[in-house]
Amino acid sequence: MFGGGKVKLDKDLIARLKKVSDTAGYATVEEFITHILEKELQQFEDAESDEDIKNKLRGLGYIS
């Protein structure tokens, strides 16, 4: 999964992701997860500085 790397996810989370990805018409749950991650990363890749990234992460509640 994920280009040769491994990511461990909770079984309940995987089940939820699978349900949504099936409903949305994704070919695989991996395709759906990749889409979600790419969409989220785009918010941070547009940042002009590391401080801008930190501020965005704080705003989303990921860091304090």
N, C-alpha and C positions, 0 to 999 in steps of 0.2 A: 504494500500500500504506500502511496505517496513517493513514487520515484525511487524505490529501493530503500528509503528510510522507513523507520517504524515509529508509529505514534500509537500510544495506548489510550484508548477511550473506554469509559464506563459502558458496560453492556446495555444499560437502560438508555443512555444517550445514543448509542448506535441504533437501537431499536427505533427511537424517536426520529433520528436522521433518516433511517431507511423508510419509515412511513411517509415522511414529508417528501423525500426524494422520489418515491414511487408515485405519489399523488401529483407531484409537479411534472412528472414525465422524464426525469433524468434517467439515463441508461444504467447508471450505477450510483451507489451511495458515495463512492469516491469522487465521481464527477460533480455531484452536488456539493460535497465538502470543499472541493477545489474551487468551485464557483463562489461559495461563501467567503472563503479565505481571500481569494483574489479581490473580491469586492471590498472587504474590510481593509486589506493592505493598501488599496488605492488611496484611501483617506490619508494614510501616513506617508506614502511615497510622494505625495504632492507638497509635503511640508518643506519649508525653506531652510529649517535648521533643526538640530537635535532638541533645542528648547521648545520649538513649535510642536514637535512630536510629543514631548513630555506633557505639554499643555493639553494636547488633544487626548492623550491617554488619561490625564487627570479628569478632564471633562466627561469622559465616558465611564469614569469610576474604576479604571483598571489599575491605577496607582494613586497613592495619596501624597 
